[in-house]
Amino acid sequence: MSPLVSVREVAERLGVSETTVYRLTERRLLPFYRVAGCLRFTPEDVDAYLANGRVETIETQIQNL
């Protein structure tokens, strides 16, 4: 397993606020670990969250029809 990253690191990676990261975890959209009362994330889970949120271009969608 890769080293776990903090809320601050996830927020920087996603380009959002720390509050937004907490909201994503509250809604269970981003998997996390609770370590000594702090939230921690695997880089793989953050990458998977980004991949799942990717929206294809219209051109790509048409090509896939």
PDB file of N, H, CA, C and O in Angstrom:
ATOM      1  N   MET A   1       0.849  -1.182   0.000  1.00  0.00           N
ATOM      2  CA  MET A   1       0.000   0.000   0.000  1.00  0.00           C
ATOM      3  C   MET A   1       0.890   1.240   0.000  1.00  0.00           C
ATOM      4  O   MET A   1       1.931   1.271   0.656  1.00  0.00           O
ATOM      5  N   SER A   2       0.469   2.253  -0.740  1.00  0.00           N
ATOM      6  H   SER A   2      -0.376   2.228  -1.273  1.00  0.00           H
ATOM      7  CA  SER A   2       1.200   3.523  -0.777  1.00  0.00           C
ATOM      8  C   SER A   2       1.027   4.252   0.558  1.00  0.00           C
ATOM      9  O   SER A   2       0.078   3.992   1.298  1.00  0.00           O
ATOM     10  N   PRO A   3       1.950   5.162   0.853  1.00  0.00           N
ATOM     11  CA  PRO A   3       1.792   5.959   2.077  1.00  0.00           C
ATOM     12  C   PRO A   3       0.478   6.746   2.023  1.00  0.00           C
ATOM     13  O   PRO A   3       0.075   7.230   0.965  1.00  0.00           O
ATOM     14  N   LEU A   4      -0.165   6.863   3.155  1.00  0.00           N
ATOM     15  H   LEU A   4       0.162   6.471   4.014  1.00  0.00           H
ATOM     16  CA  LEU A   4      -1.425   7.597   3.228  1.00  0.00           C
ATOM     17  C   LEU A   4      -1.172   9.096   3.166  1.00  0.00           C
ATOM     18  O   LEU A   4      -0.131   9.584   3.606  1.00  0.00           O
ATOM     19  N   VAL A   5      -2.142   9.819   2.611  1.00  0.00           N
ATOM     20  H   VAL A   5      -2.988   9.423   2.254  1.00  0.00           H
ATOM     21  CA  VAL A   5      -2.021  11.271   2.492  1.00  0.00           C
ATOM     22  C   VAL A   5      -3.112  11.951   3.308  1.00  0.00           C
ATOM     23  O   VAL A   5      -4.144  11.352   3.611  1.00  0.00           O
ATOM     24  N   SER A   6      -2.875  13.192   3.655  1.00  0.00           N
ATOM     25  H   SER A   6      -2.037  13.679   3.410  1.00  0.00           H
ATOM     26  CA  SER A   6      -3.774  13.956   4.525  1.00  0.00           C
ATOM     27  C   SER A   6      -4.865  14.663   3.736  1.00  0.00           C
ATOM     28  O   SER A   6      -4.844  14.699   2.506  1.00  0.00           O
ATOM     29  N   VAL A   7      -5.813  15.221   4.468  1.00  0.00           N
ATOM     30  H   VAL A   7      -5.830  15.191   5.467  1.00  0.00           H
ATOM     31  CA  VAL A   7      -6.883  16.021   3.871  1.00  0.00           C
ATOM     32  C   VAL A   7      -6.278  17.183   3.089  1.00  0.00           C
ATOM     33  O   VAL A   7      -6.708  17.464   1.971  1.00  0.00           O
ATOM     34  N   ARG A   8      -5.309  17.844   3.652  1.00  0.00           N
ATOM     35  H   ARG A   8      -4.960  17.616   4.561  1.00  0.00           H
ATOM     36  CA  ARG A   8      -4.667  18.981   2.978  1.00  0.00           C
ATOM     37  C   ARG A   8      -4.047  18.554   1.650  1.00  0.00           C
ATOM     38  O   ARG A   8      -4.191  19.249   0.644  1.00  0.00           O
ATOM     39  N   GLU A   9      -3.359  17.417   1.645  1.00  0.00           N
ATOM     40  H   GLU A   9      -3.242  16.852   2.463  1.00  0.00           H
ATOM     41  CA  GLU A   9      -2.725  16.930   0.416  1.00  0.00           C
ATOM     42  C   GLU A   9      -3.762  16.562  -0.649  1.00  0.00           C
ATOM     43  O   GLU A   9      -3.561  16.819  -1.836  1.00  0.00           O
ATOM     44  N   VAL A  10      -4.869  15.960  -0.213  1.00  0.00           N
ATOM     45  H   VAL A  10      -5.032  15.751   0.752  1.00  0.00           H
ATOM     46  CA  VAL A  10      -5.937  15.623  -1.154  1.00  0.00           C
ATOM     47  C   VAL A  10      -6.549  16.894  -1.729  1.00  0.00           C
ATOM     48  O   VAL A  10      -6.795  16.981  -2.932  1.00  0.00           O
ATOM     49  N   ALA A  11      -6.791  17.873  -0.873  1.00  0.00           N
ATOM     50  H   ALA A  11      -6.590  17.802   0.104  1.00  0.00           H
ATOM     51  CA  ALA A  11      -7.362  19.144  -1.329  1.00  0.00           C
ATOM     52  C   ALA A  11      -6.452  19.799  -2.369  1.00  0.00           C
ATOM     53  O   ALA A  11      -6.930  20.298  -3.388  1.00  0.00           O
ATOM     54  N   GLU A  12      -5.157  19.798  -2.116  1.00  0.00           N
ATOM     55  H   GLU A  12      -4.769  19.393  -1.288  1.00  0.00           H
ATOM     56  CA  GLU A  12      -4.210  20.367  -3.077  1.00  0.00           C
ATOM     57  C   GLU A  12      -4.238  19.588  -4.390  1.00  0.00           C
ATOM     58  O   GLU A  12      -4.221  20.184  -5.467  1.00  0.00           O
ATOM     59  N   ARG A  13      -4.281  18.264  -4.303  1.00  0.00           N
ATOM     60  H   ARG A  13      -4.294  17.781  -3.428  1.00  0.00           H
ATOM     61  CA  ARG A  13      -4.285  17.412  -5.508  1.00  0.00           C
ATOM     62  C   ARG A  13      -5.534  17.659  -6.351  1.00  0.00           C
ATOM     63  O   ARG A  13      -5.462  17.701  -7.579  1.00  0.00           O
ATOM     64  N   LEU A  14      -6.683  17.825  -5.682  1.00  0.00           N
ATOM     65  H   LEU A  14      -6.741  17.791  -4.684  1.00  0.00           H
ATOM     66  CA  LEU A  14      -7.944  18.023  -6.392  1.00  0.00           C
ATOM     67  C   LEU A  14      -8.189  19.485  -6.755  1.00  0.00           C
ATOM     68  O   LEU A  14      -9.052  19.785  -7.579  1.00  0.00           O
ATOM     69  N   GLY A  15      -7.434  20.388  -6.143  1.00  0.00           N
ATOM     70  H   GLY A  15      -6.733  20.144  -5.473  1.00  0.00           H
ATOM     71  CA  GLY A  15      -7.640  21.814  -6.395  1.00  0.00           C
ATOM     72  C   GLY A  15      -8.901  22.340  -5.754  1.00  0.00           C
ATOM     73  O   GLY A  15      -9.574  23.209  -6.308  1.00  0.00           O
ATOM     74  N   VAL A  16      -9.228  21.808  -4.568  1.00  0.00           N
ATOM     75  H   VAL A  16      -8.682  21.101  -4.117  1.00  0.00           H
ATOM     76  CA  VAL A  16     -10.422  22.218  -3.832  1.00  0.00           C
ATOM     77  C   VAL A  16     -10.026  22.559  -2.402  1.00  0.00           C
ATOM     78  O   VAL A  16      -8.868  22.399  -2.015  1.00  0.00           O
ATOM     79  N   SER A  17     -10.988  23.026  -1.624  1.00  0.00           N
ATOM     80  H   SER A  17     -11.928  23.156  -1.938  1.00  0.00           H
ATOM     81  CA  SER A  17     -10.714  23.349  -0.225  1.00  0.00           C
ATOM     82  C   SER A  17     -10.745  22.081   0.632  1.00  0.00           C
ATOM     83  O   SER A  17     -11.274  21.050   0.218  1.00  0.00           O
ATOM     84  N   GLU A  18     -10.183  22.177   1.807  1.00  0.00           N
ATOM     85  H   GLU A  18      -9.754  23.015   2.143  1.00  0.00           H
ATOM     86  CA  GLU A  18     -10.236  21.058   2.749  1.00  0.00           C
ATOM     87  C   GLU A  18     -11.685  20.755   3.131  1.00  0.00           C
ATOM     88  O   GLU A  18     -12.044  19.595   3.336  1.00  0.00           O
ATOM     89  N   THR A  19     -12.509  21.785   3.226  1.00  0.00           N
ATOM     90  H   THR A  19     -12.217  22.727   3.060  1.00  0.00           H
ATOM     91  CA  THR A  19     -13.932  21.597   3.530  1.00  0.00           C
ATOM     92  C   THR A  19     -14.593  20.707   2.492  1.00  0.00           C
ATOM     93  O   THR A  19     -15.408  19.848   2.830  1.00  0.00           O
ATOM     94  N   THR A  20     -14.243  20.911   1.230  1.00  0.00           N
ATOM     95  H   THR A  20     -13.581  21.609   0.955  1.00  0.00           H
ATOM     96  CA  THR A  20     -14.810  20.093   0.161  1.00  0.00           C
ATOM     97  C   THR A  20     -14.393  18.632   0.325  1.00  0.00           C
ATOM     98  O   THR A  20     -15.200  17.731   0.097  1.00  0.00           O
ATOM     99  N   VAL A  21     -13.162  18.394   0.712  1.00  0.00           N
ATOM    100  H   VAL A  21     -12.506  19.126   0.897  1.00  0.00           H
ATOM    101  CA  VAL A  21     -12.701  17.013   0.936  1.00  0.00           C
ATOM    102  C   VAL A  21     -13.512  16.377   2.060  1.00  0.00           C
ATOM    103  O   VAL A  21     -13.933  15.226   1.944  1.00  0.00           O
ATOM    104  N   TYR A  22     -13.733  17.113   3.140  1.00  0.00           N
ATOM    105  H   TYR A  22     -13.391  18.048   3.234  1.00  0.00           H
ATOM    106  CA  TYR A  22     -14.554  16.584   4.236  1.00  0.00           C
ATOM    107  C   TYR A  22     -15.978  16.278   3.753  1.00  0.00           C
ATOM    108  O   TYR A  22     -16.565  15.274   4.155  1.00  0.00           O
ATOM    109  N   ARG A  23     -16.523  17.127   2.906  1.00  0.00           N
ATOM    110  H   ARG A  23     -16.046  17.943   2.579  1.00  0.00           H
ATOM    111  CA  ARG A  23     -17.875  16.884   2.371  1.00  0.00           C
ATOM    112  C   ARG A  23     -17.901  15.626   1.505  1.00  0.00           C
ATOM    113  O   ARG A  23     -18.857  14.852   1.559  1.00  0.00           O
ATOM    114  N   LEU A  24     -16.865  15.423   0.719  1.00  0.00           N
ATOM    115  H   LEU A  24     -16.088  16.051   0.675  1.00  0.00           H
ATOM    116  CA  LEU A  24     -16.784  14.213  -0.110  1.00  0.00           C
ATOM    117  C   LEU A  24     -16.758  12.954   0.761  1.00  0.00           C
ATOM    118  O   LEU A  24     -17.351  11.936   0.406  1.00  0.00           O
ATOM    119  N   THR A  25     -16.071  13.031   1.899  1.00  0.00           N
ATOM    120  H   THR A  25     -15.589  13.858   2.188  1.00  0.00           H
ATOM    121  CA  THR A  25     -16.030  11.861   2.782  1.00  0.00           C
ATOM    122  C   THR A  25     -17.365  11.674   3.504  1.00  0.00           C
ATOM    123  O   THR A  25     -17.804  10.541   3.704  1.00  0.00           O
ATOM    124  N   GLU A  26     -18.008  12.762   3.895  1.00  0.00           N
ATOM    125  H   GLU A  26     -17.652  13.682   3.733  1.00  0.00           H
ATOM    126  CA  GLU A  26     -19.318  12.662   4.555  1.00  0.00           C
ATOM    127  C   GLU A  26     -20.342  12.003   3.635  1.00  0.00           C
ATOM    128  O   GLU A  26     -21.195  11.238   4.086  1.00  0.00           O
ATOM    129  N   ARG A  27     -20.249  12.306   2.345  1.00  0.00           N
ATOM    130  H   ARG A  27     -19.556  12.927   1.979  1.00  0.00           H
ATOM    131  CA  ARG A  27     -21.174  11.737   1.366  1.00  0.00           C
ATOM    132  C   ARG A  27     -20.704  10.364   0.869  1.00  0.00           C
ATOM    133  O   ARG A  27     -21.349   9.739   0.027  1.00  0.00           O
ATOM    134  N   ARG A  28     -19.581   9.917   1.403  1.00  0.00           N
ATOM    135  H   ARG A  28     -19.057  10.425   2.087  1.00  0.00           H
ATOM    136  CA  ARG A  28     -18.985   8.617   1.056  1.00  0.00           C
ATOM    137  C   ARG A  28     -18.638   8.519  -0.434  1.00  0.00           C
ATOM    138  O   ARG A  28     -18.772   7.455  -1.040  1.00  0.00           O
ATOM    139  N   LEU A  29     -18.197   9.623  -1.010  1.00  0.00           N
ATOM    140  H   LEU A  29     -18.089  10.487  -0.518  1.00  0.00           H
ATOM    141  CA  LEU A  29     -17.779   9.646  -2.410  1.00  0.00           C
ATOM    142  C   LEU A  29     -16.283   9.389  -2.552  1.00  0.00           C
ATOM    143  O   LEU A  29     -15.804   9.047  -3.633  1.00  0.00           O
ATOM    144  N   LEU A  30     -15.555   9.557  -1.459  1.00  0.00           N
ATOM    145  H   LEU A  30     -15.945   9.835  -0.582  1.00  0.00           H
ATOM    146  CA  LEU A  30     -14.117   9.369  -1.451  1.00  0.00           C
ATOM    147  C   LEU A  30     -13.750   8.468  -0.269  1.00  0.00           C
ATOM    148  O   LEU A  30     -13.943   8.854   0.884  1.00  0.00           O
ATOM    149  N   PRO A  31     -13.220   7.267  -0.547  1.00  0.00           N
ATOM    150  CA  PRO A  31     -12.867   6.348   0.548  1.00  0.00           C
ATOM    151  C   PRO A  31     -11.752   6.938   1.422  1.00  0.00           C
ATOM    152  O   PRO A  31     -10.893   7.677   0.941  1.00  0.00           O
ATOM    153  N   PHE A  32     -11.786   6.600   2.700  1.00  0.00           N
ATOM    154  H   PHE A  32     -12.484   6.000   3.091  1.00  0.00           H
ATOM    155  CA  PHE A  32     -10.779   7.126   3.623  1.00  0.00           C
ATOM    156  C   PHE A  32     -10.542   6.154   4.773  1.00  0.00           C
ATOM    157  O   PHE A  32     -11.319   5.228   5.008  1.00  0.00           O
ATOM    158  N   TYR A  33      -9.458   6.393   5.471  1.00  0.00           N
ATOM    159  H   TYR A  33      -8.827   7.145   5.280  1.00  0.00           H
ATOM    160  CA  TYR A  33      -9.132   5.686   6.711  1.00  0.00           C
ATOM    161  C   TYR A  33      -9.154   6.709   7.827  1.00  0.00           C
ATOM    162  O   TYR A  33      -8.825   7.877   7.616  1.00  0.00           O
ATOM    163  N   ARG A  34      -9.539   6.276   9.007  1.00  0.00           N
ATOM    164  H   ARG A  34      -9.807   5.328   9.179  1.00  0.00           H
ATOM    165  CA  ARG A  34      -9.471   7.143  10.175  1.00  0.00           C
ATOM    166  C   ARG A  34      -8.291   6.647  11.016  1.00  0.00           C
ATOM    167  O   ARG A  34      -8.302   5.521  11.513  1.00  0.00           O
ATOM    168  N   VAL A  35      -7.281   7.497  11.168  1.00  0.00           N
ATOM    169  H   VAL A  35      -7.272   8.411  10.764  1.00  0.00           H
ATOM    170  CA  VAL A  35      -6.078   7.147  11.911  1.00  0.00           C
ATOM    171  C   VAL A  35      -5.915   8.152  13.040  1.00  0.00           C
ATOM    172  O   VAL A  35      -5.687   9.338  12.803  1.00  0.00           O
ATOM    173  N   ALA A  36      -6.034   7.668  14.259  1.00  0.00           N
ATOM    174  H   ALA A  36      -6.220   6.704  14.451  1.00  0.00           H
ATOM    175  CA  ALA A  36      -5.905   8.524  15.442  1.00  0.00           C
ATOM    176  C   ALA A  36      -6.797   9.759  15.337  1.00  0.00           C
ATOM    177  O   ALA A  36      -6.393  10.859  15.714  1.00  0.00           O
ATOM    178  N   GLY A  37      -8.015   9.568  14.820  1.00  0.00           N
ATOM    179  H   GLY A  37      -8.343   8.674  14.513  1.00  0.00           H
ATOM    180  CA  GLY A  37      -8.977  10.659  14.723  1.00  0.00           C
ATOM    181  C   GLY A  37      -8.826  11.532  13.494  1.00  0.00           C
ATOM    182  O   GLY A  37      -9.634  12.436  13.278  1.00  0.00           O
ATOM    183  N   CYS A  38      -7.806  11.280  12.681  1.00  0.00           N
ATOM    184  H   CYS A  38      -7.150  10.546  12.856  1.00  0.00           H
ATOM    185  CA  CYS A  38      -7.578  12.071  11.466  1.00  0.00           C
ATOM    186  C   CYS A  38      -7.944  11.249  10.236  1.00  0.00           C
ATOM    187  O   CYS A  38      -7.825  10.024  10.242  1.00  0.00           O
ATOM    188  N   LEU A  39      -8.385  11.923   9.190  1.00  0.00           N
ATOM    189  H   LEU A  39      -8.481  12.918   9.185  1.00  0.00           H
ATOM    190  CA  LEU A  39      -8.703  11.237   7.948  1.00  0.00           C
ATOM    191  C   LEU A  39      -7.442  11.106   7.107  1.00  0.00           C
ATOM    192  O   LEU A  39      -6.650  12.041   6.990  1.00  0.00           O
ATOM    193  N   ARG A  40      -7.276   9.924   6.525  1.00  0.00           N
ATOM    194  H   ARG A  40      -7.919   9.164   6.620  1.00  0.00           H
ATOM    195  CA  ARG A  40      -6.150   9.661   5.634  1.00  0.00           C
ATOM    196  C   ARG A  40      -6.664   8.928   4.411  1.00  0.00           C
ATOM    197  O   ARG A  40      -7.670   8.221   4.472  1.00  0.00           O
ATOM    198  N   PHE A  41      -5.958   9.103   3.290  1.00  0.00           N
ATOM    199  H   PHE A  41      -5.141   9.677   3.240  1.00  0.00           H
ATOM    200  CA  PHE A  41      -6.400   8.571   2.004  1.00  0.00           C
ATOM    201  C   PHE A  41      -5.242   7.896   1.299  1.00  0.00           C
ATOM    202  O   PHE A  41      -4.084   8.256   1.510  1.00  0.00           O
ATOM    203  N   THR A  42      -5.557   6.906   0.453  1.00  0.00           N
ATOM    204  H   THR A  42      -6.498   6.614   0.282  1.00  0.00           H
ATOM    205  CA  THR A  42      -4.516   6.345  -0.397  1.00  0.00           C
ATOM    206  C   THR A  42      -4.492   7.147  -1.693  1.00  0.00           C
ATOM    207  O   THR A  42      -5.545   7.568  -2.172  1.00  0.00           O
ATOM    208  N   PRO A  43      -3.324   7.363  -2.263  1.00  0.00           N
ATOM    209  CA  PRO A  43      -3.253   8.058  -3.547  1.00  0.00           C
ATOM    210  C   PRO A  43      -4.073   7.341  -4.626  1.00  0.00           C
ATOM    211  O   PRO A  43      -4.641   7.990  -5.504  1.00  0.00           O
ATOM    212  N   GLU A  44      -4.137   6.019  -4.564  1.00  0.00           N
ATOM    213  H   GLU A  44      -3.677   5.492  -3.850  1.00  0.00           H
ATOM    214  CA  GLU A  44      -4.911   5.244  -5.530  1.00  0.00           C
ATOM    215  C   GLU A  44      -6.399   5.564  -5.443  1.00  0.00           C
ATOM    216  O   GLU A  44      -7.071   5.660  -6.470  1.00  0.00           O
ATOM    217  N   ASP A  45      -6.920   5.731  -4.230  1.00  0.00           N
ATOM    218  H   ASP A  45      -6.374   5.653  -3.395  1.00  0.00           H
ATOM    219  CA  ASP A  45      -8.337   6.084  -4.064  1.00  0.00           C
ATOM    220  C   ASP A  45      -8.629   7.484  -4.602  1.00  0.00           C
ATOM    221  O   ASP A  45      -9.686   7.723  -5.186  1.00  0.00           O
ATOM    222  N   VAL A  46      -7.693   8.401  -4.405  1.00  0.00           N
ATOM    223  H   VAL A  46      -6.834   8.207  -3.930  1.00  0.00           H
ATOM    224  CA  VAL A  46      -7.869   9.764  -4.928  1.00  0.00           C
ATOM    225  C   VAL A  46      -7.856   9.722  -6.455  1.00  0.00           C
ATOM    226  O   VAL A  46      -8.681  10.367  -7.103  1.00  0.00           O
ATOM    227  N   ASP A  47      -6.921   8.964  -7.029  1.00  0.00           N
ATOM    228  H   ASP A  47      -6.252   8.440  -6.503  1.00  0.00           H
ATOM    229  CA  ASP A  47      -6.861   8.832  -8.491  1.00  0.00           C
ATOM    230  C   ASP A  47      -8.133   8.188  -9.042  1.00  0.00           C
ATOM    231  O   ASP A  47      -8.636   8.604 -10.086  1.00  0.00           O
ATOM    232  N   ALA A  48      -8.654   7.177  -8.344  1.00  0.00           N
ATOM    233  H   ALA A  48      -8.245   6.840  -7.496  1.00  0.00           H
ATOM    234  CA  ALA A  48      -9.884   6.518  -8.791  1.00  0.00           C
ATOM    235  C   ALA A  48     -11.062   7.482  -8.724  1.00  0.00           C
ATOM    236  O   ALA A  48     -11.919   7.468  -9.608  1.00  0.00           O
ATOM    237  N   TYR A  49     -11.118   8.315  -7.695  1.00  0.00           N
ATOM    238  H   TYR A  49     -10.422   8.327  -6.977  1.00  0.00           H
ATOM    239  CA  TYR A  49     -12.177   9.315  -7.594  1.00  0.00           C
ATOM    240  C   TYR A  49     -12.121  10.259  -8.794  1.00  0.00           C
ATOM    241  O   TYR A  49     -13.149  10.578  -9.391  1.00  0.00           O
ATOM    242  N   LEU A  50     -10.920  10.698  -9.137  1.00  0.00           N
ATOM    243  H   LEU A  50     -10.085  10.439  -8.652  1.00  0.00           H
ATOM    244  CA  LEU A  50     -10.762  11.579 -10.296  1.00  0.00           C
ATOM    245  C   LEU A  50     -11.191  10.881 -11.582  1.00  0.00           C
ATOM    246  O   LEU A  50     -11.882  11.477 -12.409  1.00  0.00           O
ATOM    247  N   ALA A  51     -10.792   9.641 -11.756  1.00  0.00           N
ATOM    248  H   ALA A  51     -10.230   9.157 -11.085  1.00  0.00           H
ATOM    249  CA  ALA A  51     -11.131   8.897 -12.970  1.00  0.00           C
ATOM    250  C   ALA A  51     -12.639   8.697 -13.092  1.00  0.00           C
ATOM    251  O   ALA A  51     -13.194   8.789 -14.187  1.00  0.00           O
ATOM    252  N   ASN A  52     -13.299   8.425 -11.967  1.00  0.00           N
ATOM    253  H   ASN A  52     -12.848   8.351 -11.078  1.00  0.00           H
ATOM    254  CA  ASN A  52     -14.749   8.211 -11.989  1.00  0.00           C
ATOM    255  C   ASN A  52     -15.516   9.495 -12.304  1.00  0.00           C
ATOM    256  O   ASN A  52     -16.643   9.441 -12.797  1.00  0.00           O
ATOM    257  N   GLY A  53     -14.916  10.635 -12.024  1.00  0.00           N
ATOM    258  H   GLY A  53     -14.000  10.680 -11.624  1.00  0.00           H
ATOM    259  CA  GLY A  53     -15.583  11.904 -12.275  1.00  0.00           C
ATOM    260  C   GLY A  53     -15.311  12.468 -13.656  1.00  0.00           C
ATOM    261  O   GLY A  53     -15.815  13.532 -14.014  1.00  0.00           O
ATOM    262  N   ARG A  54     -14.514  11.751 -14.426  1.00  0.00           N
ATOM    263  H   ARG A  54     -14.104  10.886 -14.135  1.00  0.00           H
ATOM    264  CA  ARG A  54     -14.138  12.239 -15.761  1.00  0.00           C
ATOM    265  C   ARG A  54     -15.333  12.190 -16.703  1.00  0.00           C
ATOM    266  O   ARG A  54     -16.057  11.196 -16.771  1.00  0.00           O
ATOM    267  N   VAL A  55     -15.520  13.282 -17.425  1.00  0.00           N
ATOM    268  H   VAL A  55     -14.933  14.089 -17.370  1.00  0.00           H
ATOM    269  CA  VAL A  55     -16.600  13.374 -18.402  1.00  0.00           C
ATOM    270  C   VAL A  55     -15.964  13.414 -19.786  1.00  0.00           C
ATOM    271  O   VAL A  55     -15.114  14.260 -20.067  1.00  0.00           O
ATOM    272  N   GLU A  56     -16.379  12.502 -20.634  1.00  0.00           N
ATOM    273  H   GLU A  56     -17.069  11.816 -20.406  1.00  0.00           H
ATOM    274  CA  GLU A  56     -15.845  12.431 -21.994  1.00  0.00           C
ATOM    275  C   GLU A  56     -16.355  13.607 -22.829  1.00  0.00           C
ATOM    276  O   GLU A  56     -17.402  14.184 -22.538  1.00  0.00           O
ATOM    277  N   THR A  57     -15.600  13.946 -23.863  1.00  0.00           N
ATOM    278  H   THR A  57     -14.750  13.477 -24.099  1.00  0.00           H
ATOM    279  CA  THR A  57     -16.047  14.980 -24.787  1.00  0.00           C
ATOM    280  C   THR A  57     -17.193  14.429 -25.628  1.00  0.00           C
ATOM    281  O   THR A  57     -17.352  13.214 -25.745  1.00  0.00           O
ATOM    282  N   ILE A  58     -17.974  15.301 -26.203  1.00  0.00           N
ATOM    283  H   ILE A  58     -17.844  16.288 -26.108  1.00  0.00           H
ATOM    284  CA  ILE A  58     -19.085  14.887 -27.055  1.00  0.00           C
ATOM    285  C   ILE A  58     -18.551  14.100 -28.247  1.00  0.00           C
ATOM    286  O   ILE A  58     -19.154  13.109 -28.658  1.00  0.00           O
ATOM    287  N   GLU A  59     -17.433  14.535 -28.799  1.00  0.00           N
ATOM    288  H   GLU A  59     -16.943  15.341 -28.465  1.00  0.00           H
ATOM    289  CA  GLU A  59     -16.834  13.849 -29.942  1.00  0.00           C
ATOM    290  C   GLU A  59     -16.499  12.395 -29.604  1.00  0.00           C
ATOM    291  O   GLU A  59     -16.758  11.490 -30.397  1.00  0.00           O
ATOM    292  N   THR A  60     -15.927  12.184 -28.432  1.00  0.00           N
ATOM    293  H   THR A  60     -15.717  12.919 -27.788  1.00  0.00           H
ATOM    294  CA  THR A  60     -15.602  10.813 -28.006  1.00  0.00           C
ATOM    295  C   THR A  60     -16.852   9.996 -27.807  1.00  0.00           C
ATOM    296  O   THR A  60     -16.879   8.819 -28.164  1.00  0.00           O
ATOM    297  N   GLN A  61     -17.898  10.592 -27.244  1.00  0.00           N
ATOM    298  H   GLN A  61     -17.876  11.549 -26.954  1.00  0.00           H
ATOM    299  CA  GLN A  61     -19.148   9.878 -27.033  1.00  0.00           C
ATOM    300  C   GLN A  61     -19.759   9.460 -28.353  1.00  0.00           C
ATOM    301  O   GLN A  61     -20.272   8.347 -28.473  1.00  0.00           O
ATOM    302  N   ILE A  62     -19.711  10.334 -29.343  1.00  0.00           N
ATOM    303  H   ILE A  62     -19.294  11.238 -29.245  1.00  0.00           H
ATOM    304  CA  ILE A  62     -20.277  10.016 -30.659  1.00  0.00           C
ATOM    305  C   ILE A  62     -19.494   8.873 -31.310  1.00  0.00           C
ATOM    306  O   ILE A  62     -20.085   7.982 -31.920  1.00  0.00           O
ATOM    307  N   GLN A  63     -18.184   8.899 -31.181  1.00  0.00           N
ATOM    308  H   GLN A  63     -17.704   9.623 -30.686  1.00  0.00           H
ATOM    309  CA  GLN A  63     -17.347   7.849 -31.757  1.00  0.00           C
ATOM    310  C   GLN A  63     -17.639   6.481 -31.136  1.00  0.00           C
ATOM    311  O   GLN A  63     -17.505   5.451 -31.797  1.00  0.00           O
ATOM    312  N   ASN A  64     -18.037   6.477 -29.865  1.00  0.00           N
ATOM    313  H   ASN A  64     -18.146   7.313 -29.327  1.00  0.00           H
ATOM    314  CA  ASN A  64     -18.297   5.227 -29.159  1.00  0.00           C
ATOM    315  C   ASN A  64     -19.678   4.662 -29.433  1.00  0.00           C
ATOM    316  O   ASN A  64     -19.996   3.569 -28.964  1.00  0.00           O
ATOM    317  N   LEU A  65     -20.512   5.385 -30.187  1.00  0.00           N
ATOM    318  H   LEU A  65     -20.253   6.273 -30.567  1.00  0.00           H
ATOM    319  CA  LEU A  65     -21.875   4.896 -30.479  1.00  0.00           C
ATOM    320  C   LEU A  65     -21.858   3.808 -31.505  1.00  0.00           C
ATOM    321  O   LEU A  65     -22.912   3.285 -31.867  1.00  0.00           O
TER     322      LEU A  65
END
